[in-house]
Amino acid sequence: MNGADTAWIIVATALVLFMTLPGLALFYGGLVRARNVLSVFMHCYAIACLMSILWFAFGYSIAFGSGSSGYWGGLDKMFLAGITADTLAGTLPEVLFFAFQMTFAIITPALIVGAYVERIGFGFVLLFSALWMLLCYAPVVHWVWGGGMLADGGIFGDTGVRDFAGGIVVHETAGLAALILAIFLGARKDPSKPPHNPGMVMIGAAMLWVGWFGFNGGSQLAADGGAAMALTVTHISAAAASLTWALWERVKFGKASLVGMVTGTIAGLASITPASGFVGPIEALIIGSVAGVLCQEAVSLIRNTIKIDDTLDVFAVHGVGGIFGTIMIAVFGAGAWAAQLGSLVIVGVYTIVVTIVLIFVCRAVTSLRVDEETETSGLDLAVHGERAYELNS
């Protein structure tokens, strides 16, 4: 065991959990109407709790078990069987590696929340998130990070896919699942209402930015120069994308908004995530600068042209950003084109199929969408019996 590595990953684990609670909850909560903010908080908090238990029970074993099929890790590490404080994973206690990966298993289904807020049944959220994490996310983790079929020595030969911190594993899977759910749900009754609290959105985005240092820097799994570079390029990409998003808004609409600028931050962070261990500062500047415009145009395409009500633009920001960053690894020569593009296709198709199947299964058990009266009055009071604001907004 390396003490410095262990200390850094303990900090990184806390930072990644901080991304969901409270970062993502505040970012998403500020973007919805006041009558639905508590339901967003509830979704994020409940998912964090449920994914933690399921990752402990089954998810970690599926992702990082000793199975040799290439498709899943098996069940030999269910409930951390055979793992003690002295068991090592590289230079780290394996129980710490488990905890660090658990925070990724929390935030990935939590990202999907942004696609279905203001109109989805709470029971559906819990059932779908649980099954999706176990049957979609955990197997993909094994394929890419657990030595499975997309890793080195897998179906792409000696040079497998390069995905440092989750462009495919986290952002592509969550983005595509979000898009499919938004299609099945249909649009909100009145999707034109502006965010109720842009200040809350900015605070949440700032927390996500800080937490992302653990997300990307921690993925080095060591306290070394690689972690420092990953942290640095993450920051540069986020800053560049924030500025280009705001500039592009000013060009198109005459004004740059706070919500737009901080959404650009998230686009830059999602885009650099897969590449953060493979590129330097100049490449990060390019990735972030392009992401601020690319993801903004993706928002416009999905909202206005295709007319899908992905409420908080999960696919346009996270999905498109993660896919773009994964491709840029090959563009900059840090990964093989076949492995990068092939893995995007394989994981994309798998995610779409599993998500569609799970939607049918889950809605056979519990309601997918709340009734019209509940949607009109707001999910906070109708579903959870609480209200954040004494406002009819």
N, C-alpha and C positions, 0 to 999 in steps of 0.2 A: 504494500500500500504506500502511495505517495501522499504525504500530509498536505502539501501545497495543492495538489490536484483535488484532493478530497475537500479541502476548505473552500476552494473556488466553486466546485460543483454544488456544495451545500448552499452557497450564496446564489448561484445560478438557478437552482431549484426554486428558491423563494422568489426570485425575480420572475420566473415563468408563471408561477401561480399568481403573482401580483398582476400579471397581464390579464388574467380572467377576472380575478377578484382583487381589487375593484375595477381595473382598467377597462376591460371590454364591457362590463356591465354599465359603467358610466358612459362610455362612448356610445353604445347602442341606446341606453336609456335616454340620453339627451336628444337623440334623433327622432324619437316617437312623440306622439301626443301625450299631454300630461296625464290623461286618464288611463294610459297603458304603461307608464314608466315602471311601476312596481311589478307588473307581470314580466317585463324584461329582466329586472333584477332577479325575480324568482326563477326564471328559466336558467339564467347563468349560474345562480347559486345551487339550484337543485342538480343541474348537470354536473357541476364540480363535485358534489357529494356522491352522486350515483356513479360517475365514471371512476372515482377513486376506489370504491368498493369493487366494482367490476374489473378494474385493472389488476387489483390485488388478487381477486378470485381466479380470473381466467385470462384477461387481456395480456398481461405480461408474459405468460407462458406461451400463448398463441404467437406473440411477436418475437420473443427471444428465447423460447425453449430450445431444446437440443434436437428437435426433429430434423431429419436430413432429406425430406422430400423436396424441399425448395419452395413448397406452397404454404406451409404453416409450421410453427415451432412445436406443436404438440401440446400436451397437458402435463408434462412432467414437473413444471414449476407452479402448478396451481397453488394458490394461497401461500406462495413463497416456500414451497416444500423443499427442504434440503438447504435453504439459504439462511445463514447465520450472520452475526456481526463480523465474523472473520472471513466469510466467503468473498472472494475478489472477482471483479470484472475489470480486467486490465489492471490499472493502478488504483482503482476505486473499490470501496466496499460495494458488493453487488446490490445490497439493500439501498444504497444511495443512487446507484444507476437506475434501479427500479423506480425510486421516488422521482428522479429527474424525468424519466420517460413518462411517468404518470401525469406530470403536469402538461405534457404534450397531448396525452390522451384526454385530458380535461378540456383544453382550449380548442381542439379540433372540432368536436361536435358543438361546442359553444359558439364557434364562428358561424355555424349554420343558423343560429338563432336569428341573425339579422335578416334572413330571407322571409321569415314567416311571422314576425311580430305583428301584433294588433288583430290577429284573426284566427289563431290556431288553438286547438284544445290542449290543455295542460297535460292530460293523460297521454295524449299522442306524443307530445314532446318527450316525455320520460321514456315511453316504450320504444319509440323510434330511435332516440339517441343511444339507448342501451344496446339495442340490436345492431345498430349501424357501427358503433365503436367496435363491437366484438367481431362482426362479420365482414366489415369493410375496412375500417381503419387498421385494426390489429394485423390482419393478413398482409396488407400493403406494407406496414412497418417491417414485417418479416422479410418480404421480398426485397426491400431496398436496404434496410439497416441491419437486418438479422441474419445476413448471409444467405438469403433466399435466391429465387430464380433471376432477379434483376441485378443482383450484386456481382462483384468480380467472380469469375468462374461459373456464372450462370448462363442463361440463354444467349447473352451477348458476348460470350467468350471471356478472355482474361480481363478486359476493361468493361466493367459493368456501368450502370448508371451512376452519375455524380449528382447527389442531392444532399448538400451539407447539413441543412437544418429543416428541410420540409417543404420545398417548393412543390414537389409531387405528393409527398406523404401527407402533408397538412393542407396546403393551400389549394392544390388541384382537387383533391378529394372533397374537401369542405365546399369549395366553390361550385363544383358540379352538383353535389347533393343539394346545395342551396337552390340552384337554378331549377332542378327537377321538382323540388318541393314547391317552389313558387308557381311553377306551371300547373301542378296538380291542385294547389289551393285556389288559384285564380286571384284576381286583383281585389284589393280592399274596396269597400263601398265608396270611400272618399280618399283616394291616395294623394290628393293635392295639398294637404295640410303641411305647413313647414315644421321643422324641428321645434319642440317646445322650449328647449334650453341649450342654445349653442355653446354657452359657457361650460356646461356639463360635458358636452361633446369634446371640447378642447382639453379639459382636465383628463378625461378618459384617454384621449389620444396621446397626451403627454405621458401618462402612466404606461401605456402600451410601448411607447418609444423607449422609455427607461427599462422596462421589463424585457424588451427585445435584446438588450445586451446579454441577458442570461440565455435567451432563446438561441441566439446565434453564437455568441462567445462561449457559452457553455457546451455547445455541440462539439467543440474541440476535445472535450472530456479531459482536458489538461490545463494547468496554469502555465502557459508558455507563450511564445511569440505568435503561434497560430491563433490562439484565443484573442490576443491583443489585436491582431490584424482583422479578425472576423468582427470584433467590436468596432474597430475604426471604420471599416468599409460599410458596416451597417449604418453608422451615424451619417456618413457622407451621402449615401444613397437616400436616406430619409430626408435630409436637408435639401438635397437637389430636387427631389420629387415634390416637396412642399412648395418650393419656389416656382417650378415649372407649371404645376397645377394652377397656382394663383395667377401666374402670368398668362396662361392660356385662358383662364376665366376672364381676365381683364381684356384680352384681345377679343374674345367672343361676345362678352356681355357688358363690357364697360366698367365692371367692378370685380374686385377680388374679395371673396367671402372668407370668413374665419372657418366655417364648416368645410368649405372647399379646400382651403390650405391644409387643414389637419387630415382631411381625407387623403390628400396627396402624400402626407407623411406615411400613412398606412400603406399606400400603394408602393412607395419607395422601400418600405420595410419588407413587404411581402415579396417584392421583386428581387431584392438582394439576398433573401433567405437561402435559396438553394445554392447560390454562388459565393456566399460569404467566406467559405473556406478555400476558395479556388482563385479569387481575383484580388487585385490590388486597388489602391485608392482611385486611380484614373478610370479603371473599368467600372468601379462603383459609381463614380460621378456620371459616367455615360448611362449606366443602367438606371439610376435614379432620375436623371434628366428626361430620358425617354418615357419612363413609367408614369411620370406626372401627366403627360399628354395622352399616352396610350390608354391608361386606365380611365381617364376622364372621357375620352371618346367612346370607350366600351360602355360606360354608364349611359351615355346618350343613346348609343345604339340599342341597348337592351330596354331602356325605359321608353324611348320615343319612337324607334323604328320597329323593333320586334314587339314592343308593348308587353313585356313581362314584368309583373310587379314583384321583383326581387327587392323587397322593401328598402333595405339599407345597403344595397349594391354589393352583396357578398361576392357574387361571381365576377362582376366587373373589376373589383378591386383585388380581392384575394385570389380568385381563380385565374384571371388574366395575368395578374402580377406574378403569381407562382409559375405559371406556364412560360411566360416571357423570360423570367430569370433562369429557368431550367434550360431554355434554348440558348440563352446568352453564354452559358458555360461552354457549349460547343462552339459558338461564334468566336470566343476568345481562346479557343484551343485547349481548354482545360478538361474537356470530355469528348467522347466519341459521338458523332452525329447519330449513328444508328442506335446507340444505347439511350441517348437523351430523347430522341423523337419516338423510338419504339416503346420506351417505358411510359412516356406520356400517353400514347395511344392505348397500351395495355391497361394501365391503371385507370385511364379515363373510361374505357368501355366497361371495365369491371365495376367501377363506382356507379356508373349510370344504371347498369343492370341490377346490382344489389339494391340501390336506392329505390328503384321502381318496385321491385319485388317487396321490399320492406314496407313501402307505402301501402300497397294492397293488403299485406298481412296485418299491419297495425290498424288500418282503418276498418278492418273486419272486427277488431276487438274494441276499439274506442273511436270516438268522433274525431275526424281530421280537423274540421273547422267549427268554430262556435256558431251559434245561431245569430241571426241578424240583430236581434234586440241586444244581445250581449256585446256584439261588435260595436253597435251604436253607442251604448252606454259606457263602454270601456271594460277591459278585462280586469282591471285592478279591483274594482268593487264587485263586479258580477262573479268573478272566478275565485278571487282570493279574499274578498270581504274587507278590503282595505283601500285607502285612498291617499295618494301622496299630496294632492293639492285640492283645496276646496274650490275647484274651477270646473266649469263645463267646457273642457277644451280637449 
